[in-house]
Amino acid sequence: MKRLFLTLLTVLLLAGFANAQHFALGIKAGGNLNKISGESFKNGYEFGVHAGAFLEYDFGKTIGIQPEVLFNQTNTTTQSQSSTQQDYFNSTKDAKLNYLSIPLLLRINVNKLLTINVGPQYSILMNKDSSLFVNGKNAIKSGDFAAVAGLQLNLGALRVYGRYNIGLSNINDISDQQKWKNQQIQLGIGFTIL
């Protein structure tokens, strides 16, 4: 999956350089509202942060791509299981998961002011939180695949954006009895530097 993702990105970038209508490189940062859905996690969103870099590359006036590399923080709280269920976690614990996220977004430019972003995102877990260490095994898988959809306002060099990321893969690395999936709302600003 990683190899296919990187190959697709390379082909798209190389194929379009000769016909580029718009090219920009920038930095971005913002806040996340995260939650991991599943019986072992507290219901509700918790705050985290994200920061990174992006590339805007339009093939024409309306269509382009926007690959990004982001540090993404997911904060969550585990909760104890009832006595009738398998006991994954002995008590309630706060956990911080740090991901390197690589979204490859399609850019649909409605006009010069508004851009719609949709596409896949692959995230690599950078830390194994010790509070999510269960029975001698890390509880969270090292990779997560998600779908992304959002809006971006283009105000000169300033970008203001909001997006929703929904996890498509089960990140539970303990058993298949429970499905754990990331959900994230991102709000932030970016600046083009080239």
N, C-alpha and C positions, 0 to 999 in steps of 0.2 A: 504494500500500500504506500509506504514512504517513497519507494523508488518510482512508482507510477506518478505520484504527486509531484516529485521533483522533476521528472522528465517532462510532464505536461507544462509545468511552469517554465522550464528552459525553452521548450519549443515555442510557446506563446510569445515569450520575450524576444527570441531571435527572429521569429517570423514577422513580427510587427515593427521592428526598429526602423526599417526603411520607410514605413508609411505613418509614422507617429504624428498625430495631430496635437497631442498634449503630453508632456512628460514633466513630472515633478517628483522630487524626493523630499520627505519631511519627517518630523518627529511628532509624537503624540503622547498624551498622558490623560488619565482620568480615573474615575471610580467605578467599581463593580458592585452590583448586588448579586450575591451568589447563593445558591442552595444546591445541595445534593439530595435528590429525591430517593426515598427508600425508608423502610421501617426503622433502620438503625440510626437515622439522622433526624435532628430537630427540624420540624416543619417551619418554614419561613426563611427569608433572605437575610444574609449577613454582609457587611461591608468589606470590601477589599480594594486593591488598586491595580492599575495596569500602566505600562509605559513601554514605548518602543519606537520603531521606525516604519515608514510606509513609502510605497512607490505608486504613483498614479501614472498610468500609461493608457492613453486613449487611441484607438485605431481610427476613429472618426469623430463626428460631433456627438454621437449618442452612446457608443459602446466602447468599453475599455476594460482593463483589469487593474486590480489594486492588491498586490501582494504585500504582506506585512510580517514583521517579526516583533512579538510582544512578550514582555514579562507580565504574567497574569497571576494574581494572588487570589486564591479561593479560601475563604475562612468558613468553617462549619463547626457544628457542635454535635457530637454523638450522643445518643441516649440509650439507656439500658433497655434490654429486651424483657418482655414478660416471661414468667416462669414456664410458659408453654412453648416458647420459641427457643431456638438455639441462642445461647448467650455469646454474642460476638464481643461486646464491650462490657466490662464489669461496672462501669459507672459513666456519668456524663463527663465528657471531656471536650475542650476546645481544640481544634486542629487547624493548622495552616498548611495549605498545599500550594506550592509555587510551581507554575507551569511555564514552559517556553512554548508559546502558541504561534502557529504559522497559518493565518488565514489567507486563502487565495480567492479574492472576491471579484465578481463581475461588477463592473461599474455601468450603470444605466443613467446617463445624464438627461434628466427631464428638461433642464435648461441650465444656464450658467450658474444659477444659484443652488439648485437642488440635484443631488445624486442619490440614487438608490443602490445599495450594496447587498449582494446575495452571493453565497458560495459556501464551500467547505472550509473547515478549520481542523488542523491536526495539532494536538498539544502533547508535549513531552513532560512528564512529571520530573522536576529537578530535585525534589527532596522527598525523602521517605519519613514523614512525620512520626516520631517515636510514640505518640499517643495513639496512633492507628496501627500499632504493631500487635498482632493477635496470634497467640499460639505459635510463636516462633516464626511468623510469616507476615510480610507487609500486607495490609488490608486493601490497598489501592493499586490498581494496575498502572504501569508506567506510561501508557499512552491513552489518549482520548480523542475520538473523532466526533465532530460536531457540525451542525448546520448553522449558518449565520444569516441574518437579515437585518437591515437597518437603513437609516437615512443620514445624509450628510449635507450640511449647509456649507457652501463655498463662498467665503467673504474675503475676496482677494487672496492673500497668503494664509488667512486664518480658516481653519476647518472646525466646525462644531458638529458632533455626531452623537447618535444614539443607536444602539443595536441590541438584538436579542440573540443569544447563543443557546441552542438546545443540544444537549449531548445525545448522540446516536448509539454510542457503545456503552456496554455495561462495564463500569470501572471496578466492580467488586472482584477482588482477587482471592477471596476466601472460599466462596462456594457459589453455585448457580442458584441457590434457593431464593436469594433476594437480588433484584436488579437495582443498581445504584447508577444514577445518571446526573451529570452536571447540568445546571441551568444557570444562565447568567444574563443580567442586564448591564450593559456598559454605556456610560455617558462620559464624554471627554472633549478635549480640544486638541487640535494639531496645528502645526505651522510648516509651510513648505519652505525649504532652505535652498532649493535649486529650481 
